[in-house]
Amino acid sequence: MNPRIYFDHSATTPLDPRVLAAMGPFLGGAFGNPSSLHHEGRIAREAVETARAQVASLIGADPDEIIFTASGTEADNLALIGAVRASGRPGHIVTTSIEHAAILETCRFLAESGTKITHLPVDADGLVEHKSLLRALQSNVTLVSIMAANNVVGTLQPIEELAHLTKLHGVLFHTDAVQAAGKIPLDVNRLHVDLLSLSAHKLHGPKGVGALYVRKGVRLSPIVFGGGQERGLRSATENVAGIVGFGAAAAIAREELAGEATRLAQFRERIARELTRALPHSYLFGHPVQRLPGHLSFGLHGQEREVGKLLATLDAAGVAISAGSACSANHSGEPSGVLLAMGYDDEGARGLLRLSLGRFNTQQEADRFLEILPRAVATLNGAATHQQPLRSIDAVPGVLA
């Protein structure tokens, strides 16, 4: 029996054994509270600070600009709510219509308290248009929040350019980099961002730990209150084992990023090319070049309403892919909000299949997937006969430009 193929790394990644080894001592003998002054506490504190430096190094930040949280979602909440509260006014947040729920739901919460929310449109590839941001910046804006890489279609935003425009107006810029970190180069100083969210479990680290980069001088109000840990911005006893795992995962990702991005982009390109041949009614979602190296989102014309059946068939055959964000999984067959925002009609927005590759995927798995998928599609009723082919994807991994 063949082992299962896991092609859903945008949902979560398997824990790297090297990360587990780093966490091991802090899951057992090294149990101290980092706030304690005795020997056990000092061991824990040193481990947390080492991890802080490792996470900072991944994004070109200083260690004291990293605030550990319990998740990327909490980091997003702290960035948005913290910035609005620190401003002392109801405020105005500019974001996009294709953000992760962690941003969209936080904006909905803030809107109930009087914060003005502007959702920027995107084009058919999922890119924000500069003109729409410039128009929004003409009013009094507290914070702009635009994700670095879309979790559903993989499109990379031109964060450096968008943040530069924002800074010219003296406005804070936040990016949700949960999907991008460890997959493409990120340098907070080159990108001109003030706030950046991260999550360990998206880069082969543990679940339940995230981080927020906060540029020196940026004022935030806390949203979790207590003992004043993490520079007073995130009270609670630190998850030492999780933080150590995050640090180890960040260090590995930084060391292996260039080679891994090239390898995954080559896998992605080959899969896309073979899908075009085997399934001529397939078509691509997202930007054909400016996308995450291991990310491929596609649809099958005429079979958009069969996505659930296809996923079940693939799962039974030992293949795990998804129909979009795991945080809002398309189990009901409802159209994707991201695809609707990109201009797809109701039918087209139902048909997304997301394939996202990771560190431990192999060429053999890609070969097996390319054998299994066409057979699975052939089992569906009313197979489509023609549609534009899947657009060619450049093998060179995209970077923020």
ZANUKE-475442 format. One record per residue (C-alpha): x, y, z. Coordinates in steps of 0.001 Angstrom, whole numbers, plus 500000, padded with zeros to 6 digits. Each point is the difference from the previous one (the first is absolute). Example, Ala and Ser with C-alpha at 12.3 -4.5 7.8 and 13.67 -1.06 7.14 Angstrom:
BEGIN
<c1=512300 c2=495500 c3=507800>
<c1=501370 c2=503440 c3=499340>
! end
This chain:
BEGIN
<c1=500000 c2=500000 c3=500000>
<c1=501390 c2=503400 c3=499004>
<c1=500407 c2=502665 c3=502693>
<c1=497628 c2=502942 c3=499868>
<c1=500901 c2=503088 c3=497993>
<c1=499609 c2=503251 c3=501934>
<c1=499626 c2=502983 c3=497666>
<c1=498232 c2=502406 c3=502399>
<c1=502875 c2=501942 c3=501547>
<c1=498119 c2=503304 c3=499813>
<c1=497669 c2=498574 c3=502669>
<c1=502793 c2=498748 c3=502238>
<c1=503396 c2=498354 c3=499692>
<c1=501372 c2=496839 c3=501613>
<c1=502401 c2=500635 c3=502846>
<c1=503617 c2=499770 c3=498863>
<c1=501804 c2=497299 c3=502072>
<c1=502779 c2=502513 c3=500681>
<c1=497431 c2=502336 c3=501517>
<c1=498588 c2=497227 c3=502175>
<c1=503517 c2=499202 c3=501230>
<c1=500538 c2=503653 c3=500982>
<c1=496682 c2=500051 c3=501864>
<c1=500607 c2=496718 c3=501826>
<c1=501823 c2=501275 c3=503099>
<c1=497306 c2=502629 c3=500596>
<c1=497208 c2=497426 c3=499840>
<c1=501549 c2=498164 c3=502932>
<c1=502867 c2=500881 c3=502297>
<c1=500444 c2=503675 c3=499162>
<c1=496645 c2=501146 c3=501372>
<c1=500837 c2=503389 c3=501527>
<c1=497933 c2=503176 c3=499716>
<c1=501970 c2=502617 c3=498016>
<c1=498950 c2=502698 c3=502463>
<c1=501561 c2=498168 c3=502967>
<c1=503402 c2=501217 c3=501207>
<c1=501373 c2=496614 c3=501089>
<c1=502089 c2=497568 c3=497935>
<c1=497013 c2=498233 c3=498397>
<c1=498449 c2=503299 c3=499025>
<c1=503238 c2=501300 c3=498527>
<c1=500327 c2=496908 c3=497783>
<c1=496501 c2=500597 c3=498656>
<c1=500631 c2=503724 c3=499502>
<c1=503220 c2=499346 c3=498102>
<c1=498193 c2=497543 c3=497716>
<c1=497228 c2=502525 c3=499270>
<c1=502506 c2=502740 c3=499182>
<c1=501974 c2=497690 c3=497711>
<c1=496799 c2=499199 c3=498140>
<c1=499110 c2=503696 c3=499826>
<c1=503316 c2=500680 c3=498264>
<c1=499416 c2=497106 c3=497577>
<c1=496529 c2=501227 c3=499016>
<c1=501291 c2=503564 c3=499659>
<c1=502798 c2=498815 c3=497705>
<c1=497494 c2=498368 c3=497629>
<c1=498491 c2=503420 c3=499195>
<c1=502970 c2=502327 c3=500537>
<c1=498690 c2=501432 c3=503273>
<c1=501623 c2=500714 c3=503371>
<c1=499146 c2=497426 c3=502702>
<c1=498335 c2=502592 c3=502218>
<c1=497544 c2=500747 c3=497169>
<c1=498479 c2=496486 c3=500240>
<c1=496946 c2=499430 c3=502209>
<c1=498994 c2=496358 c3=500454>
<c1=496283 c2=499163 c3=499855>
<c1=497911 c2=496837 c3=500025>
<c1=499342 c2=500089 c3=496231>
<c1=500192 c2=501997 c3=496798>
<c1=496357 c2=500901 c3=500570>
<c1=500831 c2=501564 c3=503360>
<c1=502889 c2=501880 c3=498401>
<c1=497581 c2=501446 c3=497420>
<c1=497553 c2=500952 c3=502752>
<c1=502731 c2=501705 c3=502002>
<c1=501212 c2=501952 c3=496965>
<c1=496592 c2=501356 c3=499015>
<c1=498242 c2=500421 c3=503341>
<c1=503216 c2=501100 c3=501686>
<c1=500666 c2=502701 c3=497404>
<c1=496453 c2=501373 c3=500125>
<c1=499902 c2=500084 c3=503805>
<c1=503426 c2=501616 c3=500190>
<c1=498835 c2=502767 c3=497638>
<c1=497349 c2=501076 c3=502507>
<c1=497400 c2=500368 c3=497238>
<c1=497521 c2=497689 c3=498249>
<c1=502457 c2=500031 c3=497118>
<c1=499961 c2=498863 c3=496407>
<c1=501469 c2=496712 c3=498730>
<c1=500676 c2=499347 c3=496329>
<c1=500261 c2=496351 c3=499021>
<c1=499101 c2=497785 c3=497033>
<c1=496987 c2=497950 c3=499091>
<c1=502046 c2=496761 c3=499889>
<c1=501617 c2=499982 c3=503447>
<c1=499994 c2=497034 c3=502367>
<c1=497058 c2=499780 c3=502387>
<c1=502341 c2=501049 c3=502824>
<c1=500117 c2=503456 c3=498397>
<c1=496473 c2=500210 c3=498588>
<c1=498320 c2=498915 c3=503234>
<c1=502160 c2=502351 c3=502072>
<c1=498977 c2=502844 c3=497690>
<c1=496366 c2=499007 c3=500431>
<c1=500445 c2=500135 c3=503783>
<c1=501655 c2=503423 c3=499837>
<c1=497291 c2=501330 c3=497681>
<c1=497439 c2=499266 c3=502711>
<c1=501897 c2=502448 c3=502226>
<c1=500038 c2=502731 c3=497382>
<c1=503233 c2=499294 c3=498117>
<c1=499700 c2=500779 c3=496303>
<c1=501035 c2=497061 c3=497805>
<c1=500948 c2=500360 c3=496331>
<c1=500366 c2=496810 c3=497946>
<c1=502236 c2=500460 c3=496969>
<c1=499000 c2=498117 c3=496844>
<c1=502320 c2=497562 c3=498220>
<c1=500384 c2=499102 c3=496336>
<c1=499344 c2=496621 c3=498372>
<c1=503399 c2=498712 c3=501201>
<c1=499371 c2=501079 c3=503585>
<c1=502315 c2=503031 c3=499945>
<c1=499215 c2=503283 c3=501735>
<c1=500044 c2=502972 c3=497662>
<c1=502233 c2=502862 c3=501125>
<c1=497459 c2=502630 c3=498939>
<c1=497365 c2=498609 c3=502352>
<c1=502423 c2=500193 c3=502935>
<c1=500962 c2=503565 c3=499119>
<c1=496329 c2=501015 c3=499895>
<c1=499380 c2=498436 c3=503414>
<c1=503015 c2=501788 c3=501481>
<c1=498505 c2=503382 c3=499175>
<c1=497824 c2=499675 c3=503107>
<c1=501230 c2=499738 c3=503586>
<c1=501310 c2=496409 c3=500310>
<c1=501272 c2=498307 c3=503169>
<c1=501404 c2=496802 c3=498488>
<c1=500289 c2=498201 c3=496660>
<c1=499966 c2=496185 c3=500208>
<c1=500744 c2=497988 c3=496832>
<c1=501023 c2=496350 c3=500036>
<c1=503350 c2=499008 c3=498490>
<c1=498701 c2=496811 c3=498372>
<c1=496429 c2=498877 c3=499549>
<c1=499209 c2=496707 c3=501704>
<c1=497377 c2=498971 c3=497428>
<c1=501535 c2=500808 c3=496604>
<c1=503664 c2=500539 c3=500951>
<c1=500365 c2=503459 c3=498420>
<c1=502848 c2=502140 c3=501373>
<c1=499224 c2=503660 c3=500575>
<c1=502600 c2=502704 c3=499145>
<c1=500382 c2=500797 c3=503697>
<c1=503101 c2=502162 c3=499631>
<c1=498268 c2=502341 c3=497562>
<c1=496710 c2=500091 c3=501909>
<c1=501726 c2=500639 c3=503324>
<c1=502128 c2=502749 c3=498452>
<c1=496887 c2=501807 c3=498772>
<c1=498462 c2=499608 c3=503440>
<c1=503062 c2=501362 c3=501797>
<c1=500020 c2=503077 c3=497757>
<c1=496673 c2=500860 c3=501649>
<c1=501342 c2=499354 c3=503514>
<c1=497740 c2=496990 c3=500556>
<c1=500888 c2=496720 c3=501733>
<c1=500265 c2=496923 c3=497776>
<c1=499294 c2=496429 c3=501153>
<c1=500366 c2=496825 c3=497975>
<c1=498663 c2=496565 c3=500855>
<c1=503012 c2=497914 c3=498921>
<c1=498774 c2=496723 c3=501465>
<c1=499948 c2=498295 c3=496590>
<c1=503128 c2=501688 c3=498670>
<c1=502535 c2=499627 c3=502818>
<c1=502554 c2=497302 c3=499394>
<c1=498870 c2=499607 c3=496375>
<c1=501206 c2=503268 c3=498443>
<c1=502607 c2=502530 c3=501177>
<c1=498629 c2=502561 c3=502451>
<c1=501933 c2=502952 c3=501405>
<c1=497965 c2=502424 c3=502068>
<c1=502367 c2=502899 c3=499331>
<c1=500034 c2=499566 c3=496230>
<c1=496225 c2=499538 c3=500015>
<c1=499415 c2=503149 c3=502115>
<c1=497416 c2=498219 c3=502184>
<c1=499246 c2=500991 c3=503587>
<c1=498188 c2=496836 c3=501084>
<c1=500230 c2=496428 c3=498675>
<c1=498192 c2=496852 c3=501151>
<c1=501487 c2=496491 c3=500079>
<c1=498898 c2=496490 c3=500984>
<c1=502276 c2=497070 c3=500825>
<c1=497818 c2=497203 c3=498658>
<c1=500155 c2=501348 c3=496444>
<c1=503783 c2=499430 c3=499832>
<c1=500357 c2=496506 c3=501487>
<c1=499824 c2=501241 c3=503581>
<c1=497458 c2=499225 c3=502754>
<c1=496399 c2=501162 c3=500155>
<c1=498932 c2=502456 c3=502664>
<c1=502777 c2=502580 c3=499663>
<c1=500296 c2=503109 c3=497843>
<c1=501767 c2=503338 c3=500038>
<c1=499493 c2=503642 c3=499146>
<c1=502870 c2=502146 c3=498783>
<c1=499582 c2=503520 c3=501434>
<c1=502401 c2=502596 c3=498616>
<c1=501749 c2=502047 c3=502672>
<c1=497999 c2=503107 c3=500785>
<c1=496634 c2=498580 c3=498904>
<c1=497399 c2=500309 c3=502761>
<c1=497496 c2=497214 c3=500629>
<c1=497544 c2=499373 c3=502821>
<c1=499841 c2=496441 c3=501354>
<c1=496948 c2=497812 c3=499477>
<c1=500991 c2=497355 c3=502595>
<c1=500547 c2=501238 c3=503543>
<c1=501841 c2=498509 c3=502960>
<c1=503587 c2=499753 c3=501163>
<c1=501522 c2=502200 c3=497312>
<c1=502021 c2=497447 c3=498062>
<c1=501205 c2=500770 c3=496452>
<c1=500705 c2=503684 c3=500676>
<c1=496530 c2=500346 c3=501491>
<c1=498344 c2=499251 c3=496663>
<c1=499115 c2=496337 c3=500562>
<c1=499562 c2=498943 c3=503611>
<c1=500047 c2=496269 c3=500877>
<c1=502705 c2=497528 c3=500911>
<c1=501906 c2=499256 c3=496820>
<c1=499552 c2=496699 c3=498159>
<c1=503697 c2=499211 c3=500281>
<c1=500024 c2=496724 c3=498059>
<c1=497892 c2=501515 c3=497221>
<c1=502155 c2=503115 c3=499810>
<c1=503182 c2=497905 c3=499883>
<c1=498432 c2=497987 c3=497166>
<c1=499084 c2=503213 c3=498182>
<c1=503576 c2=501207 c3=500288>
<c1=501428 c2=496732 c3=498692>
<c1=497506 c2=499973 c3=497104>
<c1=500884 c2=503592 c3=499107>
<c1=503726 c2=499247 c3=500035>
<c1=499556 c2=496960 c3=497733>
<c1=497722 c2=501911 c3=497626>
<c1=502492 c2=502856 c3=499733>
<c1=502893 c2=497648 c3=499272>
<c1=498150 c2=497912 c3=497401>
<c1=497679 c2=502598 c3=498458>
<c1=501665 c2=500628 c3=496639>
<c1=500545 c2=496367 c3=499057>
<c1=496623 c2=498884 c3=501282>
<c1=498122 c2=502738 c3=498146>
<c1=501659 c2=499032 c3=496723>
<c1=499288 c2=496305 c3=500557>
<c1=496320 c2=500553 c3=500794>
<c1=499517 c2=502393 c3=497094>
<c1=501376 c2=497343 c3=497662>
<c1=497564 c2=497419 c3=501406>
<c1=497161 c2=502491 c3=499645>
<c1=500880 c2=500817 c3=496411>
<c1=500190 c2=496326 c3=499026>
<c1=496661 c2=499219 c3=501626>
<c1=498398 c2=502979 c3=498247>
<c1=501441 c2=498952 c3=496644>
<c1=498835 c2=496388 c3=500359>
<c1=496550 c2=501101 c3=501168>
<c1=499658 c2=502033 c3=496824>
<c1=500629 c2=496884 c3=497952>
<c1=497934 c2=497559 c3=502034>
<c1=497111 c2=502362 c3=500797>
<c1=499669 c2=502564 c3=497188>
<c1=496947 c2=501517 c3=501713>
<c1=502105 c2=501059 c3=503002>
<c1=500715 c2=503668 c3=500689>
<c1=502151 c2=501979 c3=502405>
<c1=498966 c2=502269 c3=502876>
<c1=502334 c2=502801 c3=501083>
<c1=502984 c2=501685 c3=498415>
<c1=501921 c2=497701 c3=497628>
<c1=503447 c2=501177 c3=501186>
<c1=499661 c2=502122 c3=503155>
<c1=498955 c2=497115 c3=502214>
<c1=501350 c2=497836 c3=502797>
<c1=502519 c2=497478 c3=498649>
<c1=498133 c2=496882 c3=501129>
<c1=496434 c2=501223 c3=499510>
<c1=497641 c2=499029 c3=497169>
<c1=496277 c2=500825 c3=500010>
<c1=497953 c2=498792 c3=497050>
<c1=496481 c2=499202 c3=498859>
<c1=498368 c2=497555 c3=497601>
<c1=497520 c2=501616 c3=497641>
<c1=496569 c2=498388 c3=500182>
<c1=500809 c2=498177 c3=503234>
<c1=500061 c2=502904 c3=502449>
<c1=497189 c2=498511 c3=502073>
<c1=501784 c2=496646 c3=500199>
<c1=502910 c2=501256 c3=502116>
<c1=498750 c2=498304 c3=503162>
<c1=499662 c2=496644 c3=498271>
<c1=503420 c2=500356 c3=498405>
<c1=501656 c2=500798 c3=503318>
<c1=498360 c2=496952 c3=501583>
<c1=501131 c2=497799 c3=497121>
<c1=503557 c2=501280 c3=500285>
<c1=499986 c2=499561 c3=503765>
<c1=498880 c2=496383 c3=499594>
<c1=502854 c2=499537 c3=497518>
<c1=502505 c2=501323 c3=502556>
<c1=500364 c2=503620 c3=498855>
<c1=499327 c2=503051 c3=502179>
<c1=499298 c2=503279 c3=498208>
<c1=497391 c2=502635 c3=500835>
<c1=497314 c2=502276 c3=498623>
<c1=501552 c2=503140 c3=501459>
<c1=500611 c2=501383 c3=503461>
<c1=499834 c2=497441 c3=502806>
<c1=498602 c2=502781 c3=502212>
<c1=496938 c2=500297 c3=497780>
<c1=500000 c2=496653 c3=498233>
<c1=497594 c2=499781 c3=497101>
<c1=498158 c2=496943 c3=501330>
<c1=496635 c2=501517 c3=499134>
<c1=500880 c2=500687 c3=496384>
<c1=499493 c2=503733 c3=500490>
<c1=501945 c2=502281 c3=497636>
<c1=503399 c2=501224 c3=501169>
<c1=499948 c2=503608 c3=501195>
<c1=503539 c2=500452 c3=498689>
<c1=499014 c2=498855 c3=496504>
<c1=496852 c2=502137 c3=500010>
<c1=502178 c2=503002 c3=500875>
<c1=502275 c2=499109 c3=497081>
<c1=497050 c2=500237 c3=497606>
<c1=498961 c2=496366 c3=499596>
<c1=496301 c2=499303 c3=499745>
<c1=498152 c2=497897 c3=502548>
<c1=500598 c2=496783 c3=498074>
<c1=503693 c2=500575 c3=499393>
<c1=500564 c2=500972 c3=503632>
<c1=498801 c2=496571 c3=501168>
<c1=502600 c2=498002 c3=498110>
<c1=503343 c2=500707 c3=501642>
<c1=502417 c2=497162 c3=500739>
<c1=503115 c2=500970 c3=501955>
<c1=503215 c2=498040 c3=499835>
<c1=502807 c2=501236 c3=502272>
<c1=503358 c2=498254 c3=500206>
<c1=502469 c2=499814 c3=502853>
<c1=503447 c2=499023 c3=501185>
<c1=499534 c2=496251 c3=500097>
<c1=498167 c2=499537 c3=496704>
<c1=501852 c2=498018 c3=497347>
<c1=500052 c2=499610 c3=496241>
<c1=498553 c2=496524 c3=500456>
<c1=496986 c2=501488 c3=501780>
<c1=499499 c2=502496 c3=497197>
<c1=500105 c2=497133 c3=497481>
<c1=497443 c2=497984 c3=501962>
<c1=497722 c2=503029 c3=500353>
<c1=500074 c2=500528 c3=496251>
<c1=498862 c2=496408 c3=499544>
<c1=497282 c2=500126 c3=502664>
<c1=498381 c2=503372 c3=499187>
<c1=498907 c2=499292 c3=496394>
<c1=498511 c2=496666 c3=501085>
<c1=498128 c2=501735 c3=502815>
<c1=498686 c2=502659 c3=497626>
<c1=498860 c2=497294 c3=497564>
<c1=497716 c2=498563 c3=502686>
<c1=498016 c2=503241 c3=500256>
<c1=496714 c2=500348 c3=498160>
<c1=499741 c2=502315 c3=496998>
<c1=503701 c2=500407 c3=499290>
<c1=500662 c2=503293 c3=498196>
<c1=501485 c2=499973 c3=496554>
<c1=501626 c2=503350 c3=499411>
<c1=501301 c2=503078 c3=501771>
<c1=503009 c2=502256 c3=499864>
<c1=503105 c2=498006 c3=501004>
<c1=501730 c2=500544 c3=503300>
<c1=502256 c2=503020 c3=499465>
<c1=503752 c2=499374 c3=499956>
<c1=501749 c2=500717 c3=503302>
<c1=503576 c2=501252 c3=500118>
<c1=502313 c2=497593 c3=501845>
<c1=501843 c2=502856 c3=501718>
<c1=498399 c2=500601 c3=503398>
<c1=498429 c2=503434 c3=500391>
<c1=501277 c2=502580 c3=502467>
<c1=498420 c2=503132 c3=501354>
<c1=500876 c2=502724 c3=497531>
! end
